[in-house]
């Protein structure tokens, strides 16, 4: 449970940076009942599509995701 909250918090922080507060609120609500694995996969896919694989990997690594 604590790991899920940690991943969710990091994912929402990343989404806030790249997509803004409104989008982050939507994802925060969406992630509320999701396991850590799903949250991680979701934010990886979202950032990869937006930034490209290389930049996304760097950013996700910086936040400790994947």
Phi and psi restraints in degrees (range 20) as a CNS / XPLOR table:
assign (resid 1 and name C) (resid 2 and name N)
       (resid 2 and name CA) (resid 2 and name C) 1.0 -62.8 20.0 2
assign (resid 2 and name N) (resid 2 and name CA)
       (resid 2 and name C) (resid 3 and name N) 1.0 -39.7 20.0 2
assign (resid 2 and name C) (resid 3 and name N)
       (resid 3 and name CA) (resid 3 and name C) 1.0 -62.3 20.0 2
assign (resid 3 and name N) (resid 3 and name CA)
       (resid 3 and name C) (resid 4 and name N) 1.0 -40.0 20.0 2
assign (resid 3 and name C) (resid 4 and name N)
       (resid 4 and name CA) (resid 4 and name C) 1.0 -63.1 20.0 2
assign (resid 4 and name N) (resid 4 and name CA)
       (resid 4 and name C) (resid 5 and name N) 1.0 -44.1 20.0 2
assign (resid 4 and name C) (resid 5 and name N)
       (resid 5 and name CA) (resid 5 and name C) 1.0 -62.5 20.0 2
assign (resid 5 and name N) (resid 5 and name CA)
       (resid 5 and name C) (resid 6 and name N) 1.0 -39.8 20.0 2
assign (resid 5 and name C) (resid 6 and name N)
       (resid 6 and name CA) (resid 6 and name C) 1.0 -64.4 20.0 2
assign (resid 6 and name N) (resid 6 and name CA)
       (resid 6 and name C) (resid 7 and name N) 1.0 -48.0 20.0 2
assign (resid 6 and name C) (resid 7 and name N)
       (resid 7 and name CA) (resid 7 and name C) 1.0 -63.2 20.0 2
assign (resid 7 and name N) (resid 7 and name CA)
       (resid 7 and name C) (resid 8 and name N) 1.0 -43.2 20.0 2
assign (resid 7 and name C) (resid 8 and name N)
       (resid 8 and name CA) (resid 8 and name C) 1.0 -60.4 20.0 2
assign (resid 8 and name N) (resid 8 and name CA)
       (resid 8 and name C) (resid 9 and name N) 1.0 -45.2 20.0 2
assign (resid 8 and name C) (resid 9 and name N)
       (resid 9 and name CA) (resid 9 and name C) 1.0 -61.3 20.0 2
assign (resid 9 and name N) (resid 9 and name CA)
       (resid 9 and name C) (resid 10 and name N) 1.0 -45.0 20.0 2
assign (resid 9 and name C) (resid 10 and name N)
       (resid 10 and name CA) (resid 10 and name C) 1.0 -64.7 20.0 2
assign (resid 10 and name N) (resid 10 and name CA)
       (resid 10 and name C) (resid 11 and name N) 1.0 -43.1 20.0 2
assign (resid 10 and name C) (resid 11 and name N)
       (resid 11 and name CA) (resid 11 and name C) 1.0 -61.7 20.0 2
assign (resid 11 and name N) (resid 11 and name CA)
       (resid 11 and name C) (resid 12 and name N) 1.0 -44.2 20.0 2
assign (resid 11 and name C) (resid 12 and name N)
       (resid 12 and name CA) (resid 12 and name C) 1.0 -66.4 20.0 2
assign (resid 12 and name N) (resid 12 and name CA)
       (resid 12 and name C) (resid 13 and name N) 1.0 -37.4 20.0 2
assign (resid 12 and name C) (resid 13 and name N)
       (resid 13 and name CA) (resid 13 and name C) 1.0 -60.7 20.0 2
assign (resid 13 and name N) (resid 13 and name CA)
       (resid 13 and name C) (resid 14 and name N) 1.0 -45.5 20.0 2
assign (resid 13 and name C) (resid 14 and name N)
       (resid 14 and name CA) (resid 14 and name C) 1.0 -63.4 20.0 2
assign (resid 14 and name N) (resid 14 and name CA)
       (resid 14 and name C) (resid 15 and name N) 1.0 -44.8 20.0 2
assign (resid 14 and name C) (resid 15 and name N)
       (resid 15 and name CA) (resid 15 and name C) 1.0 -62.5 20.0 2
assign (resid 15 and name N) (resid 15 and name CA)
       (resid 15 and name C) (resid 16 and name N) 1.0 -38.8 20.0 2
assign (resid 15 and name C) (resid 16 and name N)
       (resid 16 and name CA) (resid 16 and name C) 1.0 -59.9 20.0 2
assign (resid 16 and name N) (resid 16 and name CA)
       (resid 16 and name C) (resid 17 and name N) 1.0 -44.8 20.0 2
assign (resid 16 and name C) (resid 17 and name N)
       (resid 17 and name CA) (resid 17 and name C) 1.0 -61.4 20.0 2
assign (resid 17 and name N) (resid 17 and name CA)
       (resid 17 and name C) (resid 18 and name N) 1.0 -46.5 20.0 2
assign (resid 17 and name C) (resid 18 and name N)
       (resid 18 and name CA) (resid 18 and name C) 1.0 -92.3 20.0 2
assign (resid 18 and name N) (resid 18 and name CA)
       (resid 18 and name C) (resid 19 and name N) 1.0 -24.6 20.0 2
assign (resid 18 and name C) (resid 19 and name N)
       (resid 19 and name CA) (resid 19 and name C) 1.0 -125.2 20.0 2
assign (resid 19 and name N) (resid 19 and name CA)
       (resid 19 and name C) (resid 20 and name N) 1.0 -6.3 20.0 2
assign (resid 19 and name C) (resid 20 and name N)
       (resid 20 and name CA) (resid 20 and name C) 1.0 94.4 20.0 2
assign (resid 20 and name N) (resid 20 and name CA)
       (resid 20 and name C) (resid 21 and name N) 1.0 168.5 20.0 2
assign (resid 20 and name C) (resid 21 and name N)
       (resid 21 and name CA) (resid 21 and name C) 1.0 -62.7 20.0 2
assign (resid 21 and name N) (resid 21 and name CA)
       (resid 21 and name C) (resid 22 and name N) 1.0 -42.1 20.0 2
assign (resid 21 and name C) (resid 22 and name N)
       (resid 22 and name CA) (resid 22 and name C) 1.0 -62.9 20.0 2
assign (resid 22 and name N) (resid 22 and name CA)
       (resid 22 and name C) (resid 23 and name N) 1.0 -45.2 20.0 2
assign (resid 22 and name C) (resid 23 and name N)
       (resid 23 and name CA) (resid 23 and name C) 1.0 -65.3 20.0 2
assign (resid 23 and name N) (resid 23 and name CA)
       (resid 23 and name C) (resid 24 and name N) 1.0 -39.2 20.0 2
assign (resid 23 and name C) (resid 24 and name N)
       (resid 24 and name CA) (resid 24 and name C) 1.0 -61.9 20.0 2
assign (resid 24 and name N) (resid 24 and name CA)
       (resid 24 and name C) (resid 25 and name N) 1.0 -38.9 20.0 2
assign (resid 24 and name C) (resid 25 and name N)
       (resid 25 and name CA) (resid 25 and name C) 1.0 -64.3 20.0 2
assign (resid 25 and name N) (resid 25 and name CA)
       (resid 25 and name C) (resid 26 and name N) 1.0 -40.4 20.0 2
assign (resid 25 and name C) (resid 26 and name N)
       (resid 26 and name CA) (resid 26 and name C) 1.0 -62.0 20.0 2
assign (resid 26 and name N) (resid 26 and name CA)
       (resid 26 and name C) (resid 27 and name N) 1.0 -47.7 20.0 2
assign (resid 26 and name C) (resid 27 and name N)
       (resid 27 and name CA) (resid 27 and name C) 1.0 -68.2 20.0 2
assign (resid 27 and name N) (resid 27 and name CA)
       (resid 27 and name C) (resid 28 and name N) 1.0 -35.8 20.0 2
assign (resid 27 and name C) (resid 28 and name N)
       (resid 28 and name CA) (resid 28 and name C) 1.0 -59.0 20.0 2
assign (resid 28 and name N) (resid 28 and name CA)
       (resid 28 and name C) (resid 29 and name N) 1.0 -44.1 20.0 2
assign (resid 28 and name C) (resid 29 and name N)
       (resid 29 and name CA) (resid 29 and name C) 1.0 -66.7 20.0 2
assign (resid 29 and name N) (resid 29 and name CA)
       (resid 29 and name C) (resid 30 and name N) 1.0 -41.1 20.0 2
assign (resid 29 and name C) (resid 30 and name N)
       (resid 30 and name CA) (resid 30 and name C) 1.0 -62.3 20.0 2
assign (resid 30 and name N) (resid 30 and name CA)
       (resid 30 and name C) (resid 31 and name N) 1.0 -40.3 20.0 2
assign (resid 30 and name C) (resid 31 and name N)
       (resid 31 and name CA) (resid 31 and name C) 1.0 -77.6 20.0 2
assign (resid 31 and name N) (resid 31 and name CA)
       (resid 31 and name C) (resid 32 and name N) 1.0 -9.9 20.0 2
assign (resid 31 and name C) (resid 32 and name N)
       (resid 32 and name CA) (resid 32 and name C) 1.0 -50.7 20.0 2
assign (resid 32 and name N) (resid 32 and name CA)
       (resid 32 and name C) (resid 33 and name N) 1.0 -42.0 20.0 2
assign (resid 32 and name C) (resid 33 and name N)
       (resid 33 and name CA) (resid 33 and name C) 1.0 -111.4 20.0 2
assign (resid 33 and name N) (resid 33 and name CA)
       (resid 33 and name C) (resid 34 and name N) 1.0 16.2 20.0 2
assign (resid 33 and name C) (resid 34 and name N)
       (resid 34 and name CA) (resid 34 and name C) 1.0 -94.9 20.0 2
assign (resid 34 and name N) (resid 34 and name CA)
       (resid 34 and name C) (resid 35 and name N) 1.0 146.3 20.0 2
assign (resid 34 and name C) (resid 35 and name N)
       (resid 35 and name CA) (resid 35 and name C) 1.0 -73.0 20.0 2
assign (resid 35 and name N) (resid 35 and name CA)
       (resid 35 and name C) (resid 36 and name N) 1.0 161.0 20.0 2
assign (resid 35 and name C) (resid 36 and name N)
       (resid 36 and name CA) (resid 36 and name C) 1.0 -54.4 20.0 2
assign (resid 36 and name N) (resid 36 and name CA)
       (resid 36 and name C) (resid 37 and name N) 1.0 -39.9 20.0 2
assign (resid 36 and name C) (resid 37 and name N)
       (resid 37 and name CA) (resid 37 and name C) 1.0 -60.1 20.0 2
assign (resid 37 and name N) (resid 37 and name CA)
       (resid 37 and name C) (resid 38 and name N) 1.0 -44.5 20.0 2
assign (resid 37 and name C) (resid 38 and name N)
       (resid 38 and name CA) (resid 38 and name C) 1.0 -66.9 20.0 2
assign (resid 38 and name N) (resid 38 and name CA)
       (resid 38 and name C) (resid 39 and name N) 1.0 -42.2 20.0 2
assign (resid 38 and name C) (resid 39 and name N)
       (resid 39 and name CA) (resid 39 and name C) 1.0 -61.2 20.0 2
assign (resid 39 and name N) (resid 39 and name CA)
       (resid 39 and name C) (resid 40 and name N) 1.0 -46.9 20.0 2
assign (resid 39 and name C) (resid 40 and name N)
       (resid 40 and name CA) (resid 40 and name C) 1.0 -59.6 20.0 2
assign (resid 40 and name N) (resid 40 and name CA)
       (resid 40 and name C) (resid 41 and name N) 1.0 -47.2 20.0 2
assign (resid 40 and name C) (resid 41 and name N)
       (resid 41 and name CA) (resid 41 and name C) 1.0 -62.1 20.0 2
assign (resid 41 and name N) (resid 41 and name CA)
       (resid 41 and name C) (resid 42 and name N) 1.0 -39.7 20.0 2
assign (resid 41 and name C) (resid 42 and name N)
       (resid 42 and name CA) (resid 42 and name C) 1.0 -63.5 20.0 2
assign (resid 42 and name N) (resid 42 and name CA)
       (resid 42 and name C) (resid 43 and name N) 1.0 -48.7 20.0 2
assign (resid 42 and name C) (resid 43 and name N)
       (resid 43 and name CA) (resid 43 and name C) 1.0 -69.8 20.0 2
assign (resid 43 and name N) (resid 43 and name CA)
       (resid 43 and name C) (resid 44 and name N) 1.0 -33.3 20.0 2
assign (resid 43 and name C) (resid 44 and name N)
       (resid 44 and name CA) (resid 44 and name C) 1.0 -62.2 20.0 2
assign (resid 44 and name N) (resid 44 and name CA)
       (resid 44 and name C) (resid 45 and name N) 1.0 -48.0 20.0 2
assign (resid 44 and name C) (resid 45 and name N)
       (resid 45 and name CA) (resid 45 and name C) 1.0 -63.3 20.0 2
assign (resid 45 and name N) (resid 45 and name CA)
       (resid 45 and name C) (resid 46 and name N) 1.0 -44.7 20.0 2
assign (resid 45 and name C) (resid 46 and name N)
       (resid 46 and name CA) (resid 46 and name C) 1.0 -59.9 20.0 2
assign (resid 46 and name N) (resid 46 and name CA)
       (resid 46 and name C) (resid 47 and name N) 1.0 -49.8 20.0 2
assign (resid 46 and name C) (resid 47 and name N)
       (resid 47 and name CA) (resid 47 and name C) 1.0 -69.3 20.0 2
assign (resid 47 and name N) (resid 47 and name CA)
       (resid 47 and name C) (resid 48 and name N) 1.0 -37.4 20.0 2
assign (resid 47 and name C) (resid 48 and name N)
       (resid 48 and name CA) (resid 48 and name C) 1.0 -63.0 20.0 2
assign (resid 48 and name N) (resid 48 and name CA)
       (resid 48 and name C) (resid 49 and name N) 1.0 -41.5 20.0 2
assign (resid 48 and name C) (resid 49 and name N)
       (resid 49 and name CA) (resid 49 and name C) 1.0 -67.7 20.0 2
assign (resid 49 and name N) (resid 49 and name CA)
       (resid 49 and name C) (resid 50 and name N) 1.0 -34.1 20.0 2
assign (resid 49 and name C) (resid 50 and name N)
       (resid 50 and name CA) (resid 50 and name C) 1.0 -82.8 20.0 2
assign (resid 50 and name N) (resid 50 and name CA)
       (resid 50 and name C) (resid 51 and name N) 1.0 -42.7 20.0 2
assign (resid 50 and name C) (resid 51 and name N)
       (resid 51 and name CA) (resid 51 and name C) 1.0 -105.0 20.0 2
assign (resid 51 and name N) (resid 51 and name CA)
       (resid 51 and name C) (resid 52 and name N) 1.0 -15.4 20.0 2
assign (resid 51 and name C) (resid 52 and name N)
       (resid 52 and name CA) (resid 52 and name C) 1.0 91.9 20.0 2
assign (resid 52 and name N) (resid 52 and name CA)
       (resid 52 and name C) (resid 53 and name N) 1.0 156.9 20.0 2
assign (resid 52 and name C) (resid 53 and name N)
       (resid 53 and name CA) (resid 53 and name C) 1.0 -61.8 20.0 2
assign (resid 53 and name N) (resid 53 and name CA)
       (resid 53 and name C) (resid 54 and name N) 1.0 -45.4 20.0 2
assign (resid 53 and name C) (resid 54 and name N)
       (resid 54 and name CA) (resid 54 and name C) 1.0 -64.5 20.0 2
assign (resid 54 and name N) (resid 54 and name CA)
       (resid 54 and name C) (resid 55 and name N) 1.0 -50.7 20.0 2
assign (resid 54 and name C) (resid 55 and name N)
       (resid 55 and name CA) (resid 55 and name C) 1.0 -67.0 20.0 2
assign (resid 55 and name N) (resid 55 and name CA)
       (resid 55 and name C) (resid 56 and name N) 1.0 -40.4 20.0 2
assign (resid 55 and name C) (resid 56 and name N)
       (resid 56 and name CA) (resid 56 and name C) 1.0 -60.2 20.0 2
assign (resid 56 and name N) (resid 56 and name CA)
       (resid 56 and name C) (resid 57 and name N) 1.0 -44.7 20.0 2
assign (resid 56 and name C) (resid 57 and name N)
       (resid 57 and name CA) (resid 57 and name C) 1.0 -59.1 20.0 2
assign (resid 57 and name N) (resid 57 and name CA)
       (resid 57 and name C) (resid 58 and name N) 1.0 -42.5 20.0 2
assign (resid 57 and name C) (resid 58 and name N)
       (resid 58 and name CA) (resid 58 and name C) 1.0 -62.5 20.0 2
assign (resid 58 and name N) (resid 58 and name CA)
       (resid 58 and name C) (resid 59 and name N) 1.0 -45.1 20.0 2
assign (resid 58 and name C) (resid 59 and name N)
       (resid 59 and name CA) (resid 59 and name C) 1.0 -67.7 20.0 2
assign (resid 59 and name N) (resid 59 and name CA)
       (resid 59 and name C) (resid 60 and name N) 1.0 -42.0 20.0 2
assign (resid 59 and name C) (resid 60 and name N)
       (resid 60 and name CA) (resid 60 and name C) 1.0 -64.9 20.0 2
assign (resid 60 and name N) (resid 60 and name CA)
       (resid 60 and name C) (resid 61 and name N) 1.0 -39.0 20.0 2
assign (resid 60 and name C) (resid 61 and name N)
       (resid 61 and name CA) (resid 61 and name C) 1.0 -63.8 20.0 2
assign (resid 61 and name N) (resid 61 and name CA)
       (resid 61 and name C) (resid 62 and name N) 1.0 -40.9 20.0 2
assign (resid 61 and name C) (resid 62 and name N)
       (resid 62 and name CA) (resid 62 and name C) 1.0 -59.2 20.0 2
assign (resid 62 and name N) (resid 62 and name CA)
       (resid 62 and name C) (resid 63 and name N) 1.0 -35.3 20.0 2
assign (resid 62 and name C) (resid 63 and name N)
       (resid 63 and name CA) (resid 63 and name C) 1.0 -91.1 20.0 2
assign (resid 63 and name N) (resid 63 and name CA)
       (resid 63 and name C) (resid 64 and name N) 1.0 -2.3 20.0 2
assign (resid 63 and name C) (resid 64 and name N)
       (resid 64 and name CA) (resid 64 and name C) 1.0 81.2 20.0 2
assign (resid 64 and name N) (resid 64 and name CA)
       (resid 64 and name C) (resid 65 and name N) 1.0 24.9 20.0 2
assign (resid 64 and name C) (resid 65 and name N)
       (resid 65 and name CA) (resid 65 and name C) 1.0 -114.1 20.0 2
assign (resid 65 and name N) (resid 65 and name CA)
       (resid 65 and name C) (resid 66 and name N) 1.0 122.2 20.0 2
